[in-house]
Amino acid sequence: MRSPAGNAELALLLEVASTPKPGNVDRHRDLADLRFEHFLAGAVGARDGLELAADGAAVGPAFERAVEGMATQEGGNTQFGSLLLLVPLVRAAREELSQPVAEAVVRETTVGDAASFYRAFDHVDVGVDEPPEDMAALDVRRGADAIPALEERGLTLFDIMDRSVPGDDVAREWVRGFDRSFAAAEELAEADGPISARTAAVFLSLLAERPDTLVATRHDEATAREVTDRAADLVADDALETDREAVDAFAADLVDRGVNPGTTADITAAGLFIALEHGAIEP
């Protein structure tokens, strides 16, 4: 029987191995600067941090250790957002992997957890938006240099996530009780076919449901909305079953344009972990 840390590592591997996931690395597509093997190595490298969370370590240090391990491969940032979801979920699984318990885990984070979160940015470059003017001293891109300002304001890691909404949908999961992650797990459980096909279907469904905030950050809101509208049309047409070529064309177009719905992939990975941990899917 796999441990929660084992299921989290497996979720990262299943997420990247599933195809097609338009705009993202999968087993058939690489990006210009990120390859499939980078994600495999990132998932394996993150295992020590996931084990810390499973053993009851605080969320911040466990997350920092997971990111440090993830970053040992040559591609850079592969699964930062996924780990920010998975670490508290793995920690919650020590008691019960439910929305109330997961919400309690993140709400109980401390200033020390927030400091570890900031130190994680020293290990890898992460695509984030410009902070509001009153948060400039707390720009996460400053990494550990921002910790004195963080400590002066007494902000916990949950406080930082709360201030990151609505521009970051990984942060939104923290604030909203991981609602989309648990919904993705239910959709995976109810779908038919191999896990790779289920994962591709859930990814496309999530992308059709809500514009990807990483796309909005790296491009603009209009691009994020266009991607979601195209995904919604494919979902409405059941294109993964009836017109796979249309989905593949969409995937190729996003890769060619450098449009990467990475936040949607992060939530997909979290959904996979929940489904695995609940025994709803089994490879």
C-alpha angles and dihedrals in degrees: 000000000000121000121233089260089052091050091049092052090047090050090056091049094047092048095056094039094056120094146239101026102156114234095004135097112265135156091283100039137051127189123230093265103017127063135191093252091055089062092047091052091044092055092050092045092053093057096094092056091047089051090053090055091047090052091054103263118154115275097244100053091041090051093047091051091048091051092046090054093043090054095059091090120083099246098073120216110025107147110005094129093043090054092049087061098037100050096062090040091053088047090051091051089069086074109016129324098231133125095253093051093044090049090050091051094056095041090054094057117122141216086264090057089051090051090053089049090055092048089055088068089064089066099054143010112253127192107239135156126249110279122240114271093256090053098049092109087054097051103147090218087072088067115188091358088074095055096092090056089045092052092045090057093042094228120169124212089258088053090054091050091048090054090050094063132129094021097056121047093195087061088045089059089057092050096042098048095259089289098162092044092055091043089052089052090053091049091050090051093050097046125093131232134034119338092251091060093044091050093051090050093049092047091053091046092052091047090051092050101056137006112261111250094210089058090049090050097048096037120005143282092268092057091047091051092047091053091049093048091052091048090049091054090052092048091049090052092046084233096170087066102030107027111021090162090064091054091047090050090051090049093050092047093053092048091049090051094045092242109151120183091199097155090060089053090051092055090045089056091050090050090051091053093050092048092048093047091049091049090240093129131025127185 
